[in-house]
Amino acid sequence: MEPQVQNSQSRFAMDTTFEIHYTISELARQWRLGRETVRLLLKDEPGVLKIRMGARKSLTRYSVPESVARRVHTRLFNAGR
């Protein structure tokens, strides 16, 4: 039986533990978009960490790995090309 080998790209995409993580505010500032716009773009994106700070949804913090931010940015800002 041959060992199962994952390609480096799929392994990288799955393991975001040691990547730089961004907040919604940081990405909004970098992308020059409103925080709510960025939150709506990222809230259901695979790989985004959602940290609830209580019972209310308004206290949810988002932590966005760099690879996810790059994927979304590329999809959004290169869509017309």
C-alpha positions in Angstrom: 0.0 0.0 0.0 1.4 3.4 -1.0 1.5 6.2 1.5 -1.0 8.9 0.9 0.6 12.1 -0.1 -1.1 15.4 0.1 0.1 18.1 -2.2 1.6 21.0 -0.4 -1.0 23.5 -1.6 -4.0 21.6 0.0 -2.0 21.0 3.2 -1.1 24.7 3.4 -4.7 25.7 2.8 -6.0 23.4 5.6 -3.4 24.3 8.2 -3.6 28.0 9.0 -2.3 27.7 12.6 0.9 29.6 12.2 -0.2 32.1 9.6 -0.6 35.8 10.3 -4.3 36.4 11.2 -6.1 39.7 10.5 -9.1 41.3 12.1 -12.0 42.7 10.1 -10.8 46.3 10.9 -7.3 45.6 9.6 -8.5 44.2 6.3 -11.0 47.0 5.9 -8.2 49.5 6.3 -5.9 47.6 3.9 -8.7 47.1 1.3 -10.2 50.6 1.8 -13.7 49.2 2.4 -16.1 49.5 5.3 -15.8 47.1 8.2 -19.4 45.9 7.7 -18.7 45.2 4.0 -15.6 43.2 4.9 -17.4 41.3 7.7 -20.2 40.4 5.3 -17.7 39.2 2.7 -15.8 37.0 5.2 -18.4 35.8 7.7 -19.2 32.5 5.8 -15.8 32.1 4.2 -14.1 28.7 4.9 -11.1 29.1 7.1 -12.3 32.2 9.0 -12.2 31.7 12.8 -15.3 33.1 14.7 -14.7 33.7 18.4 -17.9 34.4 20.3 -17.3 36.7 23.3 -20.7 36.0 25.0 -24.2 35.0 24.1 -24.8 37.9 21.7 -23.8 37.6 18.0 -22.7 41.3 18.2 -19.7 40.1 20.3 -18.2 37.8 17.7 -14.6 38.4 16.7 -13.3 37.2 13.4 -9.8 36.0 12.8 -8.9 35.8 9.2 -5.8 33.8 8.2 -3.6 35.4 5.5 -4.3 32.7 3.0 -8.0 33.3 3.3 -7.6 37.0 3.0 -5.5 36.6 -0.1 -8.0 34.2 -1.7 -10.9 36.6 -1.0 -9.0 39.6 -2.2 -7.9 37.9 -5.4 -11.5 36.7 -6.1 -13.0 40.2 -5.4 -10.5 42.6 -7.0 -9.6 40.5 -10.0 -13.2 39.4 -10.9 -13.5 41.7 -13.9 -10.3 40.5 -15.6 
